[in-house]
């Protein structure tokens, strides 16, 4: 029986039927059940920070699962506490942590912090068109993609959407009734669009002027993806809340909310919780990720290799490539005259996994351990990939 037949018989139809079935991975490579090898240029959508089967993660998870797999939120466990302390130290700012399961639940918690901040008087929220904050109800309400919201409306409100990157639009939208503004440093699901220089700082100033919280969604950009631990802090902006997930656990499910200043004390006992949040196995993996990045100077490598990636692609001078946008190892190839879905399929047939994030853009978010030699293989094959997509 084929993969497609088994998949469609077993699963609900919220995902498209996968083209291949992956079996195992090794570093930046993954292998399907038929033995084909692929260079993983997507990293599980910016998740597989250290690639596949990294010894530090394998050892940390193996030790922890044999020791203690779960505690619930009724009891403390050392990996969760150590991770919270480590995240505090990475920010260099007074803050407190809430641990959860993924990016959507991190943004749900941030939504509730905004509600607490508003205290029933401020109910307005501001988010950007093209943004993506998750699929749960509150996170979806903040997502600036109408096609994703429409089937499930009415959603929690009241949310005003503004054009991403336009300071004047923010200035108009943020009022004394605004409880929080939600923004991404780079709109990942929206097509990998970086915030213009100075945009986040302007948002910080406007929020301060009106007494609103600034929530920065770093689910896709955080934990070294852009060459810094946090893209917003690297831009000189300390928000009231940072949300994290994806690369934090290197493949294990985990999310985190970092709240700064007075926002860190908004929640009271009973306001929020998570049965699996702070799971010791996921926290052990996250600690291994952070310690490995710190111990190998990986942030500097991400910046260097990311620049090499964009320069190498643009150096092809290909007629179907209009540009490359992004930062670090979160980038998009802008296509001209080619549908991205055809390029994704062609790349897969050549042994490369990437993502048609929008109809005219290909997203690249490889493991942070990818090397220039790995990138050379992809760039050398890219003209053939594009030619095959044309056909």
C-alpha positions as CSV (number, residue, x, y, z in Angstrom):
1,X,0.0,0.0,0.0
2,X,1.4,3.4,-1.0
3,X,2.3,6.2,1.5
4,X,-0.4,8.4,0.0
5,X,-3.1,5.7,0.5
6,X,-2.1,5.0,4.1
7,X,-1.8,8.7,5.0
8,X,-5.1,9.7,3.5
9,X,-6.9,6.8,5.3
10,X,-5.3,7.5,8.7
11,X,-5.1,11.3,9.0
12,X,-7.5,14.2,8.8
13,X,-7.1,16.4,5.7
14,X,-5.6,19.5,7.3
15,X,-2.2,18.7,5.7
16,X,-1.4,18.0,2.1
17,X,-0.3,14.4,1.5
18,X,3.5,14.3,1.9
19,X,5.6,13.5,-1.2
20,X,8.2,11.4,0.7
21,X,8.5,9.6,4.0
22,X,11.7,10.3,5.9
23,X,13.4,7.5,7.9
24,X,16.5,9.0,9.6
25,X,18.9,11.8,9.6
26,X,22.6,12.5,10.1
27,X,23.8,16.1,10.6
28,X,22.4,18.2,7.7
29,X,21.3,15.2,5.7
30,X,18.0,13.2,5.9
31,X,17.2,9.9,4.2
32,X,13.8,8.6,3.1
33,X,12.5,5.0,3.4
34,X,13.7,4.3,-0.1
35,X,17.3,5.2,0.7
36,X,17.4,8.5,-1.1
37,X,19.5,11.2,0.6
38,X,18.5,14.9,0.8
39,X,20.4,18.0,2.0
40,X,18.0,19.5,4.6
41,X,17.7,23.2,3.8
42,X,14.5,23.6,5.8
43,X,15.5,22.1,9.1
44,X,11.9,21.0,10.0
45,X,10.9,24.7,9.4
46,X,13.7,26.3,11.4
47,X,13.6,23.7,14.1
48,X,16.5,21.3,13.7
49,X,19.1,23.8,15.1
50,X,21.9,21.3,15.4
51,X,20.8,19.1,12.5
52,X,19.9,15.4,13.0
53,X,21.3,13.0,15.6
54,X,23.6,15.6,17.2
55,X,25.5,13.7,20.0
56,X,24.9,16.5,22.6
57,X,21.1,16.3,22.1
58,X,21.1,12.5,21.9
59,X,23.0,12.1,25.1
60,X,21.1,14.7,27.0
61,X,17.7,13.3,26.0
62,X,18.8,9.7,26.6
63,X,20.1,10.5,30.1
64,X,17.0,12.4,31.0
65,X,14.4,10.0,29.7
66,X,16.0,7.2,31.7
67,X,16.0,9.3,34.8
68,X,12.7,11.3,34.8
69,X,10.4,11.8,31.8
70,X,7.6,13.9,33.3
71,X,6.6,15.8,36.4
72,X,3.6,17.9,35.4
73,X,3.4,21.5,36.7
74,X,2.8,20.4,40.3
75,X,6.5,19.6,40.9
76,X,9.8,21.2,40.0
77,X,12.5,19.5,37.9
78,X,16.1,20.6,37.5
79,X,16.2,20.8,33.7
80,X,13.3,23.1,33.6
81,X,14.7,25.4,36.3
82,X,18.1,25.3,34.7
83,X,16.7,26.2,31.3
84,X,14.7,29.1,32.7
85,X,17.8,30.5,34.4
86,X,19.8,30.0,31.2
87,X,17.3,32.0,29.2
88,X,17.4,34.7,31.7
89,X,21.1,34.9,31.4
90,X,21.0,35.0,27.6
91,X,18.8,38.1,27.6
92,X,21.0,40.0,30.0
93,X,17.8,41.7,31.3
94,X,15.6,41.2,34.4
95,X,13.0,38.7,33.2
96,X,10.9,35.6,34.1
97,X,10.0,32.6,32.1
98,X,7.0,30.5,31.3
99,X,7.6,27.2,29.6
100,X,5.1,25.6,27.2
101,X,4.8,23.2,24.2
102,X,5.3,25.2,21.0
103,X,5.0,28.6,19.4
104,X,1.3,28.8,19.3
105,X,1.0,28.1,23.0
106,X,3.7,30.6,23.7
107,X,1.7,33.3,21.8
108,X,-1.5,32.2,23.6
109,X,0.3,32.9,26.9
110,X,1.5,36.3,25.5
111,X,-2.1,37.1,24.5
112,X,-3.3,36.4,28.1
113,X,-0.5,38.6,29.4
114,X,-1.8,41.4,27.2
115,X,-5.3,40.8,28.6
116,X,-3.9,41.0,32.1
117,X,-2.1,44.2,31.3
118,X,-5.3,45.7,29.9
119,X,-7.2,44.8,33.0
120,X,-10.5,44.9,31.2
121,X,-10.0,48.5,30.2
122,X,-7.5,48.1,27.3
123,X,-8.7,45.4,24.8
124,X,-7.1,46.5,21.6
125,X,-4.4,44.5,19.9
126,X,-2.2,45.4,16.9
127,X,-0.5,42.9,14.6
128,X,0.9,43.0,11.1
129,X,-0.5,41.9,7.8
130,X,1.3,38.8,6.6
131,X,2.2,37.8,10.1
132,X,1.9,34.3,11.5
133,X,1.6,33.6,15.2
134,X,0.0,30.1,15.4
135,X,-3.1,28.1,14.8
136,X,-4.8,28.1,18.2
137,X,-7.6,30.6,18.6
138,X,-5.9,33.6,20.1
139,X,-2.7,33.1,18.1
140,X,-4.7,32.7,14.9
141,X,-6.6,35.9,15.8
142,X,-3.3,37.7,15.7
143,X,-2.2,36.1,12.4
144,X,-2.4,38.6,9.5
145,X,-3.4,36.1,6.9
146,X,-7.1,36.2,6.2
147,X,-7.3,32.9,4.5
148,X,-6.1,31.1,7.6
149,X,-8.5,33.1,9.9
150,X,-11.7,33.1,7.9
151,X,-12.9,29.5,8.4
152,X,-12.8,29.9,12.2
153,X,-14.2,33.4,12.8
154,X,-15.3,34.9,15.0
155,X,-12.0,34.8,16.8
156,X,-10.9,36.6,20.0
157,X,-10.5,40.3,19.2
158,X,-10.2,43.1,18.9
159,X,-7.2,43.1,16.5
160,X,-6.1,45.8,14.2
161,X,-3.9,44.8,11.3
162,X,-1.3,47.2,9.9
163,X,1.1,47.0,7.0
164,X,4.4,45.4,8.2
165,X,7.3,47.8,8.3
166,X,5.3,51.1,8.1
167,X,5.9,53.2,11.2
168,X,3.1,55.7,10.4
169,X,0.6,52.8,10.3
170,X,1.7,51.7,13.7
171,X,1.4,55.3,15.0
172,X,-2.2,55.5,13.9
173,X,-3.1,52.0,15.2
174,X,-1.6,52.2,18.7
175,X,-4.0,54.2,20.9
176,X,-4.7,54.5,24.7
177,X,-7.0,51.5,24.3
178,X,-4.2,49.2,22.9
179,X,-3.1,46.6,25.3
180,X,-0.3,45.0,23.2
181,X,1.4,45.0,19.8
182,X,2.6,41.7,18.3
183,X,5.4,41.8,15.7
184,X,8.0,39.5,14.2
185,X,11.6,40.6,13.5
186,X,11.3,38.6,10.2
187,X,7.9,37.4,8.9
188,X,8.8,33.8,8.3
189,X,5.6,32.2,7.2
190,X,4.7,35.5,5.4
191,X,7.5,35.0,3.0
192,X,10.7,35.8,5.0
193,X,10.3,39.6,5.1
194,X,12.7,41.3,7.6
195,X,11.5,44.3,9.5
196,X,13.1,47.5,8.1
197,X,15.9,49.0,10.1
198,X,14.5,51.1,13.0
199,X,11.0,49.6,12.7
200,X,11.1,47.6,16.0
201,X,12.7,50.6,17.8
202,X,9.8,52.8,16.6
203,X,7.3,50.2,17.8
204,X,9.0,50.2,21.2
205,X,8.7,54.0,21.4
206,X,5.1,54.1,20.3
207,X,4.1,51.4,22.7
208,X,5.8,53.3,25.6
209,X,4.1,56.5,24.6
210,X,0.6,54.8,24.8
211,X,1.4,52.3,27.7
212,X,1.0,49.2,25.5
213,X,3.0,46.1,25.7
214,X,5.4,45.2,22.9
215,X,5.4,41.4,22.2
216,X,8.1,40.1,19.8
217,X,7.4,36.7,18.3
218,X,10.9,35.1,17.9
219,X,9.5,31.6,17.4
220,X,11.2,31.4,14.0
221,X,14.1,33.9,14.5
222,X,15.2,33.1,18.0
223,X,17.9,30.8,19.4
224,X,20.6,31.8,16.9
225,X,18.7,31.6,13.6
226,X,19.7,35.1,12.6
227,X,23.2,35.0,14.0
228,X,22.2,36.3,17.5
229,X,20.3,34.7,20.3
230,X,17.4,37.1,19.8
231,X,16.9,39.3,16.7
232,X,15.1,42.0,18.6
233,X,17.8,42.4,21.3
234,X,20.4,42.5,18.6
235,X,18.4,45.4,17.1
236,X,18.7,47.2,20.4
237,X,15.0,46.6,21.4
238,X,14.0,45.2,24.7
239,X,10.3,44.2,24.4
240,X,7.9,43.4,27.2
241,X,7.6,39.8,25.9
242,X,9.6,37.5,23.7
243,X,8.0,34.2,22.5
244,X,10.2,31.3,21.5
245,X,9.9,27.7,20.2
246,X,11.1,25.9,17.1
247,X,14.9,25.9,17.4
248,X,14.9,26.0,21.2
249,X,14.4,22.2,21.4
250,X,16.3,21.0,18.3
251,X,13.4,18.8,17.3
252,X,11.7,18.2,20.7
253,X,8.5,20.1,21.4
254,X,9.0,23.1,23.6
255,X,8.1,26.8,23.7
256,X,8.9,29.6,26.0
257,X,7.7,33.0,27.0
258,X,10.2,35.6,28.3
259,X,8.5,38.5,30.1
260,X,10.5,41.6,31.1
261,X,10.1,44.1,33.8
262,X,6.6,44.5,35.3
263,X,5.1,42.2,32.7
264,X,7.0,39.3,34.3
265,X,4.7,39.6,37.4
266,X,1.3,39.9,35.6
267,X,0.4,36.3,36.0
268,X,-0.9,35.1,39.4
269,X,-1.3,31.5,40.5
270,X,-4.1,29.9,38.5
271,X,-4.0,32.4,35.6
272,X,-2.2,30.0,33.2
273,X,-0.6,26.6,33.0
274,X,0.6,23.7,31.0
275,X,0.7,20.0,31.8
276,X,3.6,19.3,29.5
277,X,5.3,22.7,29.7
278,X,8.7,22.4,31.3
279,X,8.9,18.7,30.4
280,X,12.4,17.6,31.6
281,X,13.2,15.8,28.4
282,X,12.5,18.8,26.2
283,X,14.3,21.0,28.6
284,X,17.3,18.8,28.6
285,X,17.4,19.0,24.8
286,X,17.1,22.8,25.0
287,X,19.9,23.1,27.4
288,X,22.1,20.9,25.2
289,X,21.3,23.2,22.2
290,X,22.3,26.4,24.1
291,X,25.4,24.8,25.6
292,X,26.5,23.6,22.2
293,X,25.9,26.9,20.5
294,X,27.9,28.6,23.3
295,X,30.7,26.1,23.2
296,X,31.2,26.2,19.4
297,X,30.9,29.9,18.5
298,X,28.0,28.9,16.3
299,X,26.4,32.3,16.2
300,X,29.3,33.8,14.4
301,X,29.3,30.9,11.9
302,X,25.6,31.5,11.3
303,X,26.2,35.1,10.3
304,X,29.1,34.2,8.1
305,X,27.5,31.2,6.4
306,X,24.2,33.1,5.9
307,X,26.0,35.9,4.1
308,X,27.8,33.3,2.0
309,X,24.5,31.6,1.1
310,X,22.9,34.8,-0.1
311,X,26.0,36.0,-2.0
312,X,26.5,32.6,-3.7
313,X,22.9,32.5,-4.9
314,X,23.0,36.0,-6.2
315,X,26.4,35.3,-7.8
316,X,24.7,32.9,-10.2
317,X,23.1,35.9,-12.0
318,X,20.2,33.7,-12.9
319,X,17.3,35.2,-14.8
320,X,14.7,33.5,-12.6
321,X,16.2,34.8,-9.3
322,X,15.2,38.3,-8.5
323,X,16.9,38.5,-5.1
324,X,17.5,36.9,-1.8
325,X,16.1,38.3,1.4
326,X,16.4,37.5,5.1
327,X,19.1,37.3,7.8
328,X,21.5,34.7,9.0
329,X,20.1,31.2,8.1
330,X,16.5,32.3,7.5
331,X,16.4,33.4,3.9
332,X,14.1,33.4,0.9
333,X,14.9,33.2,-2.8
334,X,12.7,35.6,-4.7
335,X,11.6,34.0,-8.0
336,X,10.7,35.5,-11.3
337,X,8.7,33.6,-13.9
338,X,8.6,30.3,-11.9
339,X,6.1,29.0,-9.4
340,X,7.8,28.1,-6.1
341,X,5.9,24.8,-5.8
342,X,7.6,23.6,-9.1
343,X,11.0,24.7,-7.7
344,X,10.4,22.8,-4.4
345,X,9.5,19.7,-6.3
346,X,12.4,20.0,-8.7
347,X,14.8,20.5,-5.7
348,X,13.5,17.4,-4.0
349,X,14.2,15.3,-7.1
350,X,17.8,16.7,-7.0
351,X,18.2,15.8,-3.4
352,X,17.4,19.1,-1.6
353,X,14.6,19.9,0.8
354,X,13.3,23.4,0.8
355,X,10.0,25.2,1.1
356,X,7.7,27.0,-1.2
357,X,6.7,29.5,1.4
358,X,4.8,31.8,-1.0
359,X,3.9,31.4,-4.6
360,X,7.0,33.4,-5.7
361,X,9.5,32.6,-2.9
362,X,11.5,29.7,-1.6
363,X,12.3,29.5,2.1
364,X,15.7,28.3,3.3
365,X,16.1,27.6,7.1
366,X,18.8,24.9,7.3
367,X,20.4,23.5,10.5
368,X,22.8,26.1,12.0
369,X,25.6,23.6,11.6
370,X,25.5,23.8,7.8
371,X,28.8,24.6,6.1
372,X,29.9,26.5,3.1
373,X,30.7,23.2,1.4
374,X,27.1,22.1,1.9
375,X,25.9,25.3,0.4
376,X,28.2,25.0,-2.5
377,X,26.5,21.7,-3.4
378,X,23.1,23.4,-3.4
379,X,24.2,26.5,-5.4
380,X,25.9,24.3,-8.0
381,X,22.7,22.4,-8.5
382,X,20.4,25.4,-8.4
383,X,20.5,26.3,-12.2
384,X,19.5,22.7,-13.0
385,X,16.8,22.8,-10.4
386,X,15.4,26.0,-11.9
387,X,15.6,24.6,-15.4
388,X,13.8,21.5,-14.5
389,X,11.1,23.6,-12.8
390,X,10.6,25.5,-16.1
391,X,10.0,22.3,-17.9
